[in-house]
Amino acid sequence: MKKALVIVSFGTTYERARRSIDAVEHALAQAAEGYDVFHAYTSSIVRKVLKSRGEIVPSLEEALEKLANESYDTVFVQPTHLLCGNEYDEKSAHRICAMRGDSCVAASVNR
């Protein structure tokens, strides 16, 4: 059984802020023993700037599509968003999985 954890952040183009995201991802990866760990950014602007610098970071949709194509059968999505907003709501894993017809488990922010 292939298991994955996708850590989803808004993203950043600043190296100093990136170190904070990396630290959170590292801690979550250590806690997810037995899972392949991936990350995704919800901000299309951040992804575009990073792409211009030669760094490709997938959106949540792209990450989930890749995992489906690679036959992962268990995928947990862990958002790092501290506040619910447009990026969180529109990019929710539940919405994406429902559109694909897949089941999905995602941590959520309490409102």
mmCIF file of the C-alpha atoms, coordinates in Angstrom:
data_MODEL
# 
_entry.id   MODEL 
# 
loop_
_atom_site.group_PDB 
_atom_site.id 
_atom_site.type_symbol 
_atom_site.label_atom_id 
_atom_site.label_alt_id 
_atom_site.label_comp_id 
_atom_site.label_asym_id 
_atom_site.label_entity_id 
_atom_site.label_seq_id 
_atom_site.pdbx_PDB_ins_code 
_atom_site.Cartn_x 
_atom_site.Cartn_y 
_atom_site.Cartn_z 
_atom_site.occupancy 
_atom_site.B_iso_or_equiv 
_atom_site.pdbx_formal_charge 
_atom_site.auth_seq_id 
_atom_site.auth_comp_id 
_atom_site.auth_asym_id 
_atom_site.auth_atom_id 
_atom_site.pdbx_PDB_model_num 
ATOM 1   C CA . MET A 1 1   ? 0.000   0.000  0.000   1.00 0.00 ? 1   MET A CA 1 
ATOM 2   C CA . LYS A 1 2   ? 1.411   3.388  -1.028  1.00 0.00 ? 2   LYS A CA 1 
ATOM 3   C CA . LYS A 1 3   ? 0.765   6.135  1.510   1.00 0.00 ? 3   LYS A CA 1 
ATOM 4   C CA . ALA A 1 4   ? 1.439   9.850  1.118   1.00 0.00 ? 4   ALA A CA 1 
ATOM 5   C CA . LEU A 1 5   ? 1.211   13.015 3.190   1.00 0.00 ? 5   LEU A CA 1 
ATOM 6   C CA . VAL A 1 6   ? 0.778   16.263 1.257   1.00 0.00 ? 6   VAL A CA 1 
ATOM 7   C CA . ILE A 1 7   ? 1.692   19.356 3.267   1.00 0.00 ? 7   ILE A CA 1 
ATOM 8   C CA . VAL A 1 8   ? -0.071  22.370 1.793   1.00 0.00 ? 8   VAL A CA 1 
ATOM 9   C CA . SER A 1 9   ? 1.058   25.940 2.446   1.00 0.00 ? 9   SER A CA 1 
ATOM 10  C CA . PHE A 1 10  ? 0.170   29.288 0.939   1.00 0.00 ? 10  PHE A CA 1 
ATOM 11  C CA . GLY A 1 11  ? 3.844   29.511 -0.039  1.00 0.00 ? 11  GLY A CA 1 
ATOM 12  C CA . THR A 1 12  ? 6.459   32.231 -0.062  1.00 0.00 ? 12  THR A CA 1 
ATOM 13  C CA . THR A 1 13  ? 9.086   33.733 -2.335  1.00 0.00 ? 13  THR A CA 1 
ATOM 14  C CA . TYR A 1 14  ? 11.276  34.831 0.594   1.00 0.00 ? 14  TYR A CA 1 
ATOM 15  C CA . GLU A 1 15  ? 14.107  32.554 1.653   1.00 0.00 ? 15  GLU A CA 1 
ATOM 16  C CA . ARG A 1 16  ? 13.822  33.453 5.334   1.00 0.00 ? 16  ARG A CA 1 
ATOM 17  C CA . ALA A 1 17  ? 10.106  32.639 5.392   1.00 0.00 ? 17  ALA A CA 1 
ATOM 18  C CA . ARG A 1 18  ? 10.795  29.476 3.406   1.00 0.00 ? 18  ARG A CA 1 
ATOM 19  C CA . ARG A 1 19  ? 12.994  28.216 6.229   1.00 0.00 ? 19  ARG A CA 1 
ATOM 20  C CA . SER A 1 20  ? 9.955   28.387 8.536   1.00 0.00 ? 20  SER A CA 1 
ATOM 21  C CA . ILE A 1 21  ? 7.815   26.415 6.088   1.00 0.00 ? 21  ILE A CA 1 
ATOM 22  C CA . ASP A 1 22  ? 10.647  23.900 5.670   1.00 0.00 ? 22  ASP A CA 1 
ATOM 23  C CA . ALA A 1 23  ? 10.849  23.463 9.465   1.00 0.00 ? 23  ALA A CA 1 
ATOM 24  C CA . VAL A 1 24  ? 7.117   22.729 9.691   1.00 0.00 ? 24  VAL A CA 1 
ATOM 25  C CA . GLU A 1 25  ? 7.361   20.294 6.772   1.00 0.00 ? 25  GLU A CA 1 
ATOM 26  C CA . HIS A 1 26  ? 10.346  18.570 8.393   1.00 0.00 ? 26  HIS A CA 1 
ATOM 27  C CA . ALA A 1 27  ? 8.512   18.141 11.711  1.00 0.00 ? 27  ALA A CA 1 
ATOM 28  C CA . LEU A 1 28  ? 5.424   16.758 9.982   1.00 0.00 ? 28  LEU A CA 1 
ATOM 29  C CA . ALA A 1 29  ? 7.555   14.414 7.868   1.00 0.00 ? 29  ALA A CA 1 
ATOM 30  C CA . GLN A 1 30  ? 9.215   13.017 10.990  1.00 0.00 ? 30  GLN A CA 1 
ATOM 31  C CA . ALA A 1 31  ? 5.802   12.375 12.526  1.00 0.00 ? 31  ALA A CA 1 
ATOM 32  C CA . ALA A 1 32  ? 4.540   10.628 9.383   1.00 0.00 ? 32  ALA A CA 1 
ATOM 33  C CA . GLU A 1 33  ? 6.682   7.518  9.492   1.00 0.00 ? 33  GLU A CA 1 
ATOM 34  C CA . GLY A 1 34  ? 5.828   5.166  6.660   1.00 0.00 ? 34  GLY A CA 1 
ATOM 35  C CA . TYR A 1 35  ? 4.423   7.933  4.462   1.00 0.00 ? 35  TYR A CA 1 
ATOM 36  C CA . ASP A 1 36  ? 6.018   9.513  1.419   1.00 0.00 ? 36  ASP A CA 1 
ATOM 37  C CA . VAL A 1 37  ? 5.896   13.266 2.043   1.00 0.00 ? 37  VAL A CA 1 
ATOM 38  C CA . PHE A 1 38  ? 5.139   15.903 -0.589  1.00 0.00 ? 38  PHE A CA 1 
ATOM 39  C CA . HIS A 1 39  ? 4.408   19.596 -0.458  1.00 0.00 ? 39  HIS A CA 1 
ATOM 40  C CA . ALA A 1 40  ? 2.265   21.988 -2.449  1.00 0.00 ? 40  ALA A CA 1 
ATOM 41  C CA . TYR A 1 41  ? 1.584   25.730 -2.477  1.00 0.00 ? 41  TYR A CA 1 
ATOM 42  C CA . THR A 1 42  ? -1.874  27.215 -2.927  1.00 0.00 ? 42  THR A CA 1 
ATOM 43  C CA . SER A 1 43  ? -0.731  30.644 -4.161  1.00 0.00 ? 43  SER A CA 1 
ATOM 44  C CA . SER A 1 44  ? -0.538  30.740 -7.941  1.00 0.00 ? 44  SER A CA 1 
ATOM 45  C CA . ILE A 1 45  ? 1.454   33.983 -7.742  1.00 0.00 ? 45  ILE A CA 1 
ATOM 46  C CA . VAL A 1 46  ? 4.077   32.426 -5.470  1.00 0.00 ? 46  VAL A CA 1 
ATOM 47  C CA . ARG A 1 47  ? 4.318   29.355 -7.715  1.00 0.00 ? 47  ARG A CA 1 
ATOM 48  C CA . LYS A 1 48  ? 4.721   31.589 -10.778 1.00 0.00 ? 48  LYS A CA 1 
ATOM 49  C CA . VAL A 1 49  ? 7.563   33.601 -9.188  1.00 0.00 ? 49  VAL A CA 1 
ATOM 50  C CA . LEU A 1 50  ? 9.318   30.422 -8.054  1.00 0.00 ? 50  LEU A CA 1 
ATOM 51  C CA . LYS A 1 51  ? 8.928   28.911 -11.519 1.00 0.00 ? 51  LYS A CA 1 
ATOM 52  C CA . SER A 1 52  ? 10.644  31.970 -13.011 1.00 0.00 ? 52  SER A CA 1 
ATOM 53  C CA . ARG A 1 53  ? 13.546  31.179 -10.658 1.00 0.00 ? 53  ARG A CA 1 
ATOM 54  C CA . GLY A 1 54  ? 13.663  27.568 -11.826 1.00 0.00 ? 54  GLY A CA 1 
ATOM 55  C CA . GLU A 1 55  ? 11.862  26.032 -8.851  1.00 0.00 ? 55  GLU A CA 1 
ATOM 56  C CA . ILE A 1 56  ? 8.678   24.108 -9.576  1.00 0.00 ? 56  ILE A CA 1 
ATOM 57  C CA . VAL A 1 57  ? 6.268   23.713 -6.661  1.00 0.00 ? 57  VAL A CA 1 
ATOM 58  C CA . PRO A 1 58  ? 2.969   22.017 -7.482  1.00 0.00 ? 58  PRO A CA 1 
ATOM 59  C CA . SER A 1 59  ? -0.493  23.228 -6.604  1.00 0.00 ? 59  SER A CA 1 
ATOM 60  C CA . LEU A 1 60  ? -2.592  20.920 -4.446  1.00 0.00 ? 60  LEU A CA 1 
ATOM 61  C CA . GLU A 1 61  ? -4.505  19.837 -7.550  1.00 0.00 ? 61  GLU A CA 1 
ATOM 62  C CA . GLU A 1 62  ? -1.266  18.975 -9.349  1.00 0.00 ? 62  GLU A CA 1 
ATOM 63  C CA . ALA A 1 63  ? 0.126   17.107 -6.338  1.00 0.00 ? 63  ALA A CA 1 
ATOM 64  C CA . LEU A 1 64  ? -3.052  15.032 -5.928  1.00 0.00 ? 64  LEU A CA 1 
ATOM 65  C CA . GLU A 1 65  ? -3.155  14.267 -9.650  1.00 0.00 ? 65  GLU A CA 1 
ATOM 66  C CA . LYS A 1 66  ? 0.483   13.093 -9.555  1.00 0.00 ? 66  LYS A CA 1 
ATOM 67  C CA . LEU A 1 67  ? -0.192  10.840 -6.574  1.00 0.00 ? 67  LEU A CA 1 
ATOM 68  C CA . ALA A 1 68  ? -3.274  9.363  -8.248  1.00 0.00 ? 68  ALA A CA 1 
ATOM 69  C CA . ASN A 1 69  ? -1.228  8.663  -11.383 1.00 0.00 ? 69  ASN A CA 1 
ATOM 70  C CA . GLU A 1 70  ? 1.438   7.003  -9.222  1.00 0.00 ? 70  GLU A CA 1 
ATOM 71  C CA . SER A 1 71  ? -1.182  4.709  -7.646  1.00 0.00 ? 71  SER A CA 1 
ATOM 72  C CA . TYR A 1 72  ? -1.105  6.060  -4.103  1.00 0.00 ? 72  TYR A CA 1 
ATOM 73  C CA . ASP A 1 73  ? -4.120  4.616  -2.333  1.00 0.00 ? 73  ASP A CA 1 
ATOM 74  C CA . THR A 1 74  ? -3.891  6.563  0.924   1.00 0.00 ? 74  THR A CA 1 
ATOM 75  C CA . VAL A 1 75  ? -3.261  10.300 0.841   1.00 0.00 ? 75  VAL A CA 1 
ATOM 76  C CA . PHE A 1 76  ? -3.519  12.619 3.812   1.00 0.00 ? 76  PHE A CA 1 
ATOM 77  C CA . VAL A 1 77  ? -3.578  16.360 3.197   1.00 0.00 ? 77  VAL A CA 1 
ATOM 78  C CA . GLN A 1 78  ? -2.285  18.631 5.963   1.00 0.00 ? 78  GLN A CA 1 
ATOM 79  C CA . PRO A 1 79  ? -2.827  22.345 5.372   1.00 0.00 ? 79  PRO A CA 1 
ATOM 80  C CA . THR A 1 80  ? -0.628  24.784 7.255   1.00 0.00 ? 80  THR A CA 1 
ATOM 81  C CA . HIS A 1 81  ? -2.985  27.727 6.729   1.00 0.00 ? 81  HIS A CA 1 
ATOM 82  C CA . LEU A 1 82  ? -3.635  29.453 10.039  1.00 0.00 ? 82  LEU A CA 1 
ATOM 83  C CA . LEU A 1 83  ? -6.749  31.258 8.877   1.00 0.00 ? 83  LEU A CA 1 
ATOM 84  C CA . CYS A 1 84  ? -9.489  30.154 6.541   1.00 0.00 ? 84  CYS A CA 1 
ATOM 85  C CA . GLY A 1 85  ? -9.745  32.308 3.478   1.00 0.00 ? 85  GLY A CA 1 
ATOM 86  C CA . ASN A 1 86  ? -10.038 32.189 -0.281  1.00 0.00 ? 86  ASN A CA 1 
ATOM 87  C CA . GLU A 1 87  ? -6.932  30.047 -0.809  1.00 0.00 ? 87  GLU A CA 1 
ATOM 88  C CA . TYR A 1 88  ? -7.983  27.572 1.879   1.00 0.00 ? 88  TYR A CA 1 
ATOM 89  C CA . ASP A 1 89  ? -11.623 27.297 0.801   1.00 0.00 ? 89  ASP A CA 1 
ATOM 90  C CA . GLU A 1 90  ? -11.091 27.105 -2.961  1.00 0.00 ? 90  GLU A CA 1 
ATOM 91  C CA . LYS A 1 91  ? -8.212  24.667 -2.732  1.00 0.00 ? 91  LYS A CA 1 
ATOM 92  C CA . SER A 1 92  ? -9.677  22.301 -0.174  1.00 0.00 ? 92  SER A CA 1 
ATOM 93  C CA . ALA A 1 93  ? -8.714  18.697 -0.687  1.00 0.00 ? 93  ALA A CA 1 
ATOM 94  C CA . HIS A 1 94  ? -12.319 17.622 -0.174  1.00 0.00 ? 94  HIS A CA 1 
ATOM 95  C CA . ARG A 1 95  ? -13.478 19.797 -3.077  1.00 0.00 ? 95  ARG A CA 1 
ATOM 96  C CA . ILE A 1 96  ? -10.705 18.537 -5.368  1.00 0.00 ? 96  ILE A CA 1 
ATOM 97  C CA . CYS A 1 97  ? -11.266 14.878 -4.482  1.00 0.00 ? 97  CYS A CA 1 
ATOM 98  C CA . ALA A 1 98  ? -15.030 15.207 -4.869  1.00 0.00 ? 98  ALA A CA 1 
ATOM 99  C CA . MET A 1 99  ? -14.543 16.622 -8.357  1.00 0.00 ? 99  MET A CA 1 
ATOM 100 C CA . ARG A 1 100 ? -12.357 13.615 -9.191  1.00 0.00 ? 100 ARG A CA 1 
ATOM 101 C CA . GLY A 1 101 ? -14.757 11.137 -7.579  1.00 0.00 ? 101 GLY A CA 1 
ATOM 102 C CA . ASP A 1 102 ? -12.138 10.061 -5.008  1.00 0.00 ? 102 ASP A CA 1 
ATOM 103 C CA . SER A 1 103 ? -12.464 9.860  -1.257  1.00 0.00 ? 103 SER A CA 1 
ATOM 104 C CA . CYS A 1 104 ? -10.280 12.160 0.765   1.00 0.00 ? 104 CYS A CA 1 
ATOM 105 C CA . VAL A 1 105 ? -9.139  12.738 4.340   1.00 0.00 ? 105 VAL A CA 1 
ATOM 106 C CA . ALA A 1 106 ? -7.900  16.200 5.203   1.00 0.00 ? 106 ALA A CA 1 
ATOM 107 C CA . ALA A 1 107 ? -7.161  18.029 8.400   1.00 0.00 ? 107 ALA A CA 1 
ATOM 108 C CA . SER A 1 108 ? -9.182  21.184 8.687   1.00 0.00 ? 108 SER A CA 1 
ATOM 109 C CA . VAL A 1 109 ? -9.174  24.496 10.433  1.00 0.00 ? 109 VAL A CA 1 
ATOM 110 C CA . ASN A 1 110 ? -12.090 24.922 12.848  1.00 0.00 ? 110 ASN A CA 1 
ATOM 111 C CA . ARG A 1 111 ? -14.218 27.930 12.069  1.00 0.00 ? 111 ARG A CA 1 
# 
